[in-house]
Every structure is written in structure tokens, then in C-alpha cells.
Amino acid sequence: MPKVNFAGYKVNVPGHPLLRMALGVLLIIGGLLGFLPILGFWMVPLGLVVLSVDLPPVRRFRRNATVKIGYWLHKRWPGLAKIIGYGAPRDEKL
């Protein structure tokens, strides 16, 4: 069973690609209704992470966002970035 990393946790996702895509879309839709009880806005990023397993454009978006967040964290709070696991920044961007 495939796993995705979300907020430091490994989350199991269904093995079949269609089930993963359906789960990702349902999580995003549920996240957009986050103002309702039980549902929350945390579901949108989790849905994008689940979709990134199968969809290359979403995967590229997630990787670019992760790199930008890492650079931003190192500039603002280097200690926090190290604790979260972003490691040391490179000297130059690619």
C-alpha cells in the first residue's frame, strides 16, 4: 500500500490509482467546505498530496512549493527549518 508524507506523518493511501484520485478529489472538495463542522481546511493540502502520487503537474507544483517553503523557512527561522527536516540550504539556486 503506497504512503504519502503529510505534516511529518506517513499516511496510507489506496493502492489503485483511480481510488487514490477519487480520494484526493474528495479531500479537496471536503476542504473547500471547511467552514462546516468535522470538515476542515487541512483537507485541501492532503488532497493535493494524494493527487501528486499519480498526476505529474500536481507533483511538480508540490515539489516547487516544498522548495520555496524551505528557502523561506531558512531565511526567516533557520532553527525551525532544521527541526522540521529541511536541512541546510544550498549556496546557490539551480
N, C-alpha and C positions, 0 to 999 in steps of 0.2 A: 504494500500500500504506500503510495507516494506521500511525502511530508513536505510542508512548506514552513518557512520560518516567519513568524509574525510576533513582533514585540518581544523577542527573546525566547519565545516558545515554539516548539515544533508541533504543528497541527497536522493530523492525519486528514487526507482528502481521498475521495473515492478513486478507485483505480481506472475506471473507464473515462475516456476524455469527454464524452457527452454529459456524463453525470457531473464531472468537475466544472464544465462550462455552465450547466444549469445551476449548480450550487453557487458559482461566482456571480451569476446574474441575479439570482435570488438574494444573495447577501447585499449586493449593491442596491437593489430595489428596496430591501428592508432598511438599509442605511439611510436612504433618502426619506423614509418615513420615520426617522429617528426621533422626532418630537413626540411620537406615541409611546406609551408605556411598553416596557420589555424590549422594544427595538431601540437601537442606538446608532449614533453616527460612526461608531467604531466598526460597523459592518462594511462601510464603503472601502476602506483600505484593505480589509481582509478579503473582500470580494475581488479587488484588483490583484492581490497576491495570488489568489486561487486561479484567476483567469490567466495570470502571467505564466503559469505552468504550460499552457497549450497555445497561447497566442503571442507570436513574436513581437508585434507592435506594443502590446501591453508589457511584455518582458523588457523591451528597450526602455520604455517610459519608467518602469520601476527601477531599473539599473541606473539610469541617469538621475532620477530623484534621489536614490540612495547615495550616489557620489556627491551630488550638490549638498545634501543634508550633512554628509560627513565633512566636507570642506567648511561649511557654515559652522558646524559644531566645533571644529578645531580652531576656527578663528575666534569664536565667542567664548566657549567653555572647553578648553583642551582636556581638563581633568575628567569632565563628564563624558567626553567623546572616548577617552581611553577606557573608562569604566564600561560604557555601552559596548565597546568592542570595535571601534573604528580604527584603532591602531594609530600609528604615526603617519601624518600626511607626507606625500611625496614632495620633493623640492619643486618640481615643475609639473604643470598640467600637460596632458597629452593632446 
